[in-house]
Amino acid sequence: MVTVGILTISTKGAAGQREDTSGDAIRELVTAPPLAAVIHERAIVPDDRAAIEATLRHWSDDLRLNLVLTTGGTGLSPTDITPEATLAVVERLVPGLAEAMRLESLRHTPMAMLTRAVAGCRGATLIINLPGSPKGVRECLGAILPALPHAVDILTARVTDHGQPPHA
């Protein structure tokens, strides 16, 4: 079973002024195959670096979630600080995931090259930044979803990086 946290970064969402449709799109995609995950945590925080970092650390270190998906705050606006908060928390980057998401999004809009989304690991938790729109979430998550079960298996030592169970 893959445990997932969905963290929406939105000042208006945190204030109850905007519905979390991007978080709903993430839930819909990750609970279906191939991941068939269980949503363990879901939260909305404002565009506040300390709040984002604290949530990512708690979900990784204390709750030991397998996968944390953020939505929102990856653009060029001065309040878009999700990548900076994520970079402060992760221990190792996984640039191929962010590259694959940008490549897929570029097929739909040239504005995709402006995203600053990152992906990385903190311990055995994979943290991935997704766009703040349901359409962007579907495009980006759809592009990387086939690789996520294997990534989680490797991080949690369910298999080695060669596809074999540990000690096989």
PyMOL commands that set and color helices and strands:
alter all, ss='L'
color gray80, all
select helices_A, chain A and resi 11-14+21-30+49-62+82-89+95-106+110-114+134-155
alter helices_A, ss='H'
color red, helices_A
select strands_A, chain A and resi 3-9+38-45+67-71+92-93+119-122+125-130
alter strands_A, ss='S'
color yellow, strands_A
deselect
rebuild
show_as cartoon
